[in-house]
């Protein structure tokens, strides 16, 4: 878990010239680790994930993929190495899960014998009976499950999750924690959450986003709910 799979340096992101959300943000993701991202609601967690996903035009920074060569957030090779599950996603409303999953697999070049089987993960999320329902007709929790199932079945090198627990019931939340812990066998997970349990139970490292950059990092033996609460209280008092 020592080699870097993604290095970001001096990332800046803004919505207007007067509103800088990320400023000089730098961090590194190692291969086969789970990294939690925390911060206050306006810290810019979703903005960071949108930038990494190539969805934010107003951003600048240096990114190196796999420790080998510079890349761009919209680079086609980089796109195929990542998948993002956002907190709220109403896209592909008129697709069923099966149609959406098939579409995503084709986009990632996984067809025929290379096409993954989402069946086990769908069962784990108690989603099997909803696979032929239009995404727009699913509840908030089941729609979230549809994108989570796709993400974990696809097994990209980089998996980005934005508030993945939101909308999930207790059993699905517990199953998600197991999936995140197991995912390190395939790739790296970066997930933003405001729920401390999420990061304390699953993370190898925790990044604290404050004042537009990564202000603190908690390593495995430092990841403690009270210690992280104290860090957030300190940030709020600055």
N, C-alpha and C positions, 0 to 999 in steps of 0.2 A: 504493500500500500504506500510505497515511497515515491514511485514515478508519478509525475504530473500528467493529467489528461487534458487539463485546461488551465491556462494562465491568463488572467485579465489584469491589465495595468492601466492606471490613470483613466478610468472610465468616467465620462461626464455625460449626464443626461438631463434634458430640460423639456418643459412643455411650452414655456415662453422664455424669451431672453432674460426676463426679470425673475423667473422661477426656476432656479437650478435645483434639481432633485438629487442628483448624484454628482459628486464633485471630487475628482481624483481618487476614485475607488479602485482598490487593487486587492486581488485575492487569487488563490490557487486551489484547484480541486485535484486530489490525488486519485489514482486508479483504485477502484474497488473500495470506496468509502461512502458513508452516509453523512451528509453535512446539513445541519439545521441552520436556518437563517431567521433571526428574531430581531425585533425592533418595534417601536411604537407605530401606530396605525399610519402615520404620515411619514414614516422613515424612508419609504421608497422600495420596499421589498418587491411589490408587484412590478414597479418600474424596472427594477434590475432584471427580473425574470422576463419581462417583455423585451428588454434590450438584448438579452442573451438569446432570445427566440427570434430575433430579427424583425420584430414588430414595431420597433420604435425608430422613427427617422431621425429624431433630434438627439443623437448620441454620438459620441466619439470616444475611441479608446483603442488600445493595442491588445489583441487577443492572439494567443498562440495555442493551437490545438495539438494535443498529443506530444507537446514538447519538441515538435519538429519544425513547424513552419508557421509564419504569420497567416492568419485567416481573417475573414470578415464574417460578421454575424449572419450575413445573407449568402455566404459562400455555400455552393451546392453540396460540397463534401461535408461541411459542418452541419448543414441542415439534416443530412441523413444520419448523423451521429447523435441527434438529440430529439427529444419529444417532450412537450410541455403540457401539463394539465393545469388549467387556470381555475381559480376559485369559482367563477361563473362563466359558463361557455354556452351560448345559445346558437352556435353555428351548426350547420348540417341538420337543421330542424326537421327536414322532410326525408331524412335517411333513417332507416332502422339501424339498430346496432350492427347487425350482420352486414348491411350495405356499407356502413361507415367503416367497419373493421376491414372489409375487403378493399375499400378505396385507399385507406391508409397503408395497408400492406403493399399494394401496387405502387404507391408513391415512394415507398422505401425500398422498392425492388425485391420484395418478398412475395413470390408467387409460386404456384405449383408445389413441389415438394418442400420448398423453403418457407412456405406460408405457415406461420405459427398457429397453434391451436389454442384458442382462448377458453376452452371448455372448463378446465380445472379451476381457473381463476374466476370465471363466471359462477361456478358452483360455490366457490369460497365466499363470494359476495352475495350469494342467494339471488342471483340475477338471471339464471337460466331461462325462466319463463318470460322474460322481457326482451329477448333478443330480436323478436320480430315486431316490436312496437316502435312507432316513430319516436325519435328523440324528443320532439316537441311535446309529446303526450306523456313523457315520463315525469315522475316527481323530481324535485331538485336532487334528492339523494340518489335516485336511480340514474339520473343523467350524469351525475358525478361518477358513479360506478362505471358507466359505459366508457368514459374517457380513461379512468384508472385501469380498467381491464385491458383496454387497448395498449396503454403505456407499458404495463408490466408484461403482457404477452409479446409485445414487439421487441423488448429487450435492447433498446438503444444503448450506446456507450454512455450517454449523458441523459439522465432523466431529471427534469425540472418539475417540481410540484408546488403549486401556489395554494396554501391553506387546504391541503388535501382532506383534512378531517371534517371540514364544514359540510353539513348536510347528511353525514353518515350516522347510522345508528350504532349502538354500542358494539354489537357483534362485528359489524363491518369495520369499525375503527380498530378493534383488536386484530382482525385479519390484515388490515392495511399495515399495522405495525410489523407483523410477521413478514409481510411481503417486502417491506423496506429493508428489514434486517437480512433477509435472504437475497435481496437483489445485488448485494455486494459481490456475489459470485459471478455476476454478469457485467456489471458496470458501476457507475457512480450516480448517487442521488443527491441533488440539492433541493431542499424543500423549505419553504417559508411557512411559519406557523406562529400563531399567537397563543397556542396552547402548550404550556411548558411540558406536560406529560409527553407530547409528541416528540420533543427533542431529547428529553432525558432518557426515554426508553429506546430510542432508535439511533441516536447520533454518535459518530466517532469524533466529530468536532462540532462546535457551535460558533457561528459568526454573529456578532452583534453589529447591526447597521445603525449608525448614529451620525448625525450631521453630514449626511451624504457620502459616508465612507465606512469601511469596516473599522470600527473603533477598538473592538476587543475580540479575542478568540479564546474559546475554552476547549482544551484538549480533553481526551477521554476521561482521564482521572480527575478532571476539574468540573465535569458536567454534573452539576447539582442544582436542584430547583431553587433552593434558597439563595445560592450564590448568583444565579442568573437573575433572580428577582432583584437582588441588591444592585446588580449592574444596571438594570433598567430603571431602578429608583434613582441611582446616581445620575443617569442620563437625563431623567426628567427634572432633576434639580439644577442642571447646568444653566 
